[in-house]
Amino acid sequence: MAASVARKAVKTTVFLACLIPLGWLIYGAMANALGANPVKAIIHGTGVWTLRLLLLTLLATPLRRLFGWAWPVAVRRMLGLFAFFYAVLHLFTYLLLDQSFDWPAIGHDVVKRPFITVGMLAFALLVPLAATSTNAMARRLGKNWKRLHRLAYVVPVLGVVHYYWLVKADVRAPLVYGVLVAILLGWRLRNRLAVRHPAVATQSVERTSRWPQCPDTSR
């Protein structure tokens, strides 16, 4: 009973926390506090929070394996859906407020501006992940569900590339996100090597760290 209450409390807290960036953007828009270009601020804010939430979904399994915390995995699906939610807001703000649904101009942007091309690709890959995020879809797809949800490793990489190509000059922020993505994906690859080649992985771990080696059956 206590464990169930604790899980609900954690999920409620995470849910409300994920709404804070949206609330801040709404407040900023209503208070005229988003600067000289509020549309750009909204696009930037929703895009950055999409990337941050994707990083948090990648962080869930390492936190469980390194510290024994179960709650990050319990809220990972919620974080992924919120990432998709902010990605939808990011795209919709661009389509409506920035481009006014001028489809020829949007098409030109997608073709001629690489960062938009990559961003659209990242969003397209997020759609099937969100659409198949339920337990029912996982059961229906079986092993194909895990194969499909490996796209969750590709999307953050595309998000970092999208961000890097967007900023052009001051690339410090996207580089930080890129390093974090590389660390998290590298940790995951190392874990998989530990399962497939335990002898080699054990030698490597003894030389470099004491990270646990155990099979990762979660996404």
N, C-alpha and C positions, 0 to 999 in steps of 0.2 A: 504493500500500500504506500509506504513512505517513498519507495523507489519510483512508483508511478507518479506520485505527486511531484517528486523532484524532476522527473523527465518533462512533465508538463510545464513546470516552472521554467526550466531551461529553454524549452522550445518557445514558450511565450516571450521570454526575455530576448531571445535571438530574433524572433519575428518582429518585435517592436524596435529592436536596435537596427534592423535592416530597413525600417521605414524612416529612420532619422534623416538620412541623406535626402530623401524625397521631401520630407517636411521642411528641411533647411532650404532647399531650392524653391519650394512654394513660398515660404516666408520671404526669401530674398527677392523673388519676383514681385510679390505684393508690396514689399517695402521699398522697391526700387533700389535694392542693395546689391545687385549683381554686376555692377560696373557699366561701362559705356556700351557694351554689347551683351545684353542679357541672354540672347539666343545662343551666342557662342559659349557663354558661361554654363548654360543648361546642357548643351551638347557635351561640353568638356566634363562637367560634373557627372552626368549619367554614364558617360564612357569610362571614366576613371573608376567609378563604383562597380561597373560591370567587371572590370579587370580585377579589382580587389576581391570581389566576391568569388570569382573564379579561382583566385589564388587560395582563398580560404577553403574551398572545396578540395583542392589538392593537399592542403595542410592537414586535413582531418585524419587520414590514415597514419602519417608520421607521428602525430600527437598520440594516437592510440597505441602505437607500437613502442614509442620511446618512453611514454609516461603512464601508459595504462588507462588513459582517459577514454571513456566510452562516449561521452556526450558529443564530441565533435562529429563522430560518425553518425550519431542519431540526428543531427541537424544538417548533415551534408546535403541531403536532397533539397531541403528548404533553402539553403544557401545557393544551390544551383538554380533553383526556380527564381529566386530573387535576382540572380545574375541575369537570367533571361528577361525578367521584368524590366530591369534597368537597361538592358540592351534594346528592348522594344521601345522604351522611352527615348533612348539615344537615337535610334533610327527614325522614330516618328517625329522627333523634334527637327531632325535634319530634313526630312521629307516635307513637313508642313510649314514649320516656322522659318527654316532657312531657304527652302526651294519652292514653297507654295505649291507643291505637287506639280511642278513643271517637269513632266516626264522626259521630254527631249533633253533638257538641261541635266536632269538626274542621270540619264543614260550616258550623256557626254562625260559627266563626272566619273561615273563608274569605269568607263573605258579609258579615259585620259589621265586620271589621277590615281596612281597605284595605291595610295593609302586607303582610298575609298573602295577600290576593288578588293583589297584584302579584308577591309571591314565588312563588306557585304558577304564575302565568303565565310568569315567567322560567324556572322549572324545566321547564314544559311545552315551551317553545321550545328548551331545551337538549337535550331527548330526541332529536328528529330530527337535531340536529347530531352528537350522539355516535353515533347509529345509522348515520349515513351518512359516518362519518369515514374509512373505508377507501378505498384506491385502487380496489378493485373497485366500490364504490358510486359513486365519482366517475365511473368509466368508464360505468357503467350509466345514471346519470342524465344524463350529458352536460352541456349548458348549464344544465339545471335544477339541477345540483349547486351551481353558483355562485350562482344565484338563492336557493336554499334557505339557503346558508351566509352570506348577507347578514344572516341573523338574528343572527349573531355580533356585529353592531354594535348590535342592539336589546337583547340580553340584559344587557350591562353597564349600560346606561341604566336598565333595570328594576331591576337589582340596587342601583344607587345610590338610586333612589326607595324601594325596599323598606327599605334601611338608614336613609334619612333619616326616613321615617315611623315607623320602629321606635323610634329613640332619643328622639324628641320634644323633649327639652330640650337636651342638649349635642350639637349637630349639626356640630361641627367636623370630626370624622373623615369622615362621609359627604360633607361639602362638599369636602374635599380630594380624595376619590375622584371626586366629580362633576367637579371642575376637570380632573383627569387624563383622565377619559373625554372631556370636551369638547375638550381639546387634541388627543388622539389621533384622535378622529373629525374634528375640524376639519382636521388635517393631511391626513387621507385625502381629505376632500372637496376640499381645495385641490389635491391631486395629480390628482384626477379632472378638475377644471376645467382644469388645465394640459394634459391630454390632449385634452379636447373643445374648448377655446377657447384655443389656445396663445398667440395674440397678446395677449389680455386678461390671461391669467395671467402672461405674461412681464412686462408693465408692472407688475402688482401685485407680483411677486417682486422686481423691480428697486427698487421703492420701499421694500419692507419687509424683505426677507431674501435670502439666497443659497441657499435650499433647492433641491435638484435637482428638476427637473421631468421625470418619466419615467413611462410607463404602468405602472400597477399591475395586473398580471394575476393576482396571488395573492389569496387571500381576506383 
